[in-house]
Amino acid sequence: MESKGFTLWFTGLPCSGKTVLADAIAKDFKERGLKVERLDGDIVRKSLTRDLGFTEEDRNLNIERVTFVAKLLTRNGVVVLASFVSPYNRIRAYSRNEIGEYVLVYVKCSLEECENRDVKGMYTKARAGEIKDFTGINHPFEEPDTADIVVETDKQTVEESKEIILNELVKMGYIQN
């Protein structure tokens, strides 16, 4: 049976747990025999969008390019796990509209906990003015107004958050139990 493609889009502050959670779900999906591709902010910015900075215009262009790739993969039966800060409701709505089979996961985490998890020291540098336009410090993050699934990674383990997402995907008909 050919599997139906869809994009599971993870949004949240830097260090909220988007990548860790998407990787855990990718492992589960591969064990189920699904065709899976991971699109992650750090990786994409080293290849597909290395020419872009972090202005609002560049952030939107970054997500537009990723959306194009996700749309191609999705329509060819691939499950795409995309983990991007994607801080604006407008650009997330654009991605949903373009991709079609799109599930938005809000990886909710307190700013304090994100800062505690920051092994690269990005928040410290942003607070010191060394990083401009850093989301959550000197650049806005709009909480999603159309999240399909919300997990709270500062209150749940990775396993608990993963189970919430999988259970919701079963209810939505994207995967089987």
N, C-alpha and C positions, 0 to 999 in steps of 0.2 A: 504494500500500500504506500503510495506516495504521500509524504507528510506535507501538511500545509505550512507555508512559510509565514512568519510573523516577526515583528521587531519588538523586543522587550527593551525599552529605553529607560535607563537609570539616570535620574537627575538628583542633584544634591550638592551641598557645599563641598569644597575640597577636603579630603580626608574623612568624609562621612561614611565611607564603606562601599561606595559604588563598585569599584573594581573587584574587591574581595568577594562581594556578593555575586556579581556577574560571573566571576570565575567559578564559584561554587555551583551556580546553576548550570553553567556550561558543562561542567563535569557530569552533573546529573543527566542533562539532556543527551550527552554523548553516550552515556551508559544505556539510555533508552533507545539508542540507535538513530537519533535525530541528526540531520545535517546542521551543524552549528558553526557560526562565525562570530568572532569577538571583534568589536570596534571599540577602542579605548582611547580616551583623550590624549594621554601621554604618548601612545604609540602613533596615533594618527598625526599628531603635531610634529613628529619627526620625519614624516614621509609626505602624506597627501596634502598637508596644510602647513608645511614648515615656513612658507612665505608669509604667514599671517601673524599678527600680533594679538593684543588683547583689548583693543578698542571695541566698542559695541558693534561697529560695522564689521570688524575682522571676526569677532566671535560669531556673529550671524552668518558670515560667509563660511566659516569653519563648519557650522552645523548644517548649512545648506549642502555643502559637499558631502558630508557624512550621510545626510539624508538621501542624497542621490545614490550612493553606494548601497545603503540599507534597502532602498526601494528595489534596486536591481536584484539583490540577493533574495529579498522577501518574495518577490514575484516568481522566483525560480525555486521555491520550496525550501529555502534555507531559513533557519531560525537565527535571527541576528540579535546578539546581546550587545547593546550600545551603552557605554558608560561615559557620560559627559556632564560637566557642570551644567551646561546649557541653561544659563541663569534667567532667561526671559520667557514669559508665558507666550508671547507672540511667536517666537521661533519654535517653541515646542508645539504650538498649534499648527504651524507650517509643516513641521515634520509629520505630525499625525495626518494631516490632510494629504500630503504627498505620498506617504507610505501606505496608508489605508489600514492594513492589518498591523496595528500599533497599540502597544500597551505601555502606558507611562507608569513607572515605579518611582515614587518619591522616597528617596533614602534620607529620611529625616534624622537629624542629629544636631545636638546643641553646638553652638559655636565653641563653647568651652571644651567640649569633648573632642571636636575636630582639631582644635589647637593642641590638645594633649596627645593626640595620635600622630601629629605631624613630625615624622622622622626627618624630613628634608629641611625643616626650619623655615618653611615658606611664610607661615603666619608671623613669626618673629621678624623676619625681613620686611614683610608688608607693614607691620606696626612701626618699624623703624624708618619707613619711607624708602627702603631699598627696592621694593617691588611695587610698581605702580599698578593701579586697576586690579587689585587682587580681590576676588569675589569673597564677600563676607566681611572684609575689613574696609577697603576704600572703593569698592565696586559693589553694586546691589545684587542680591539674589532674590528673585521673586518666587515666593512659595507657589507651587503649582496650583492653578485653579481648576485643573481637569485631571488630577492624578487618578489612575484606575486602581492603583494599589499603593498603600502607604506602609512603610516599615519604619520602626524607630530604633535605629542601630545603637543608640546610646542606652536603650532600655532592654534590648533583645540580643541574644547571641546570634552569630552568623547563621547557625542551624535553625534557630527559631524564625528569623527573618526569611530564610530560604523556604521553610515550610509554609509560611503565610503566602508567599508569592506562588509557590507550586499549587497550593490549595485554590487560590483565586484563579489561576490559569486553567485548572480543571473545571471550575464553575463556569468559566468563560468559553469552554470548549476547545481551547488551544492544545491541551495535552490530556492524556488519560491518566487515571490514578494508578 
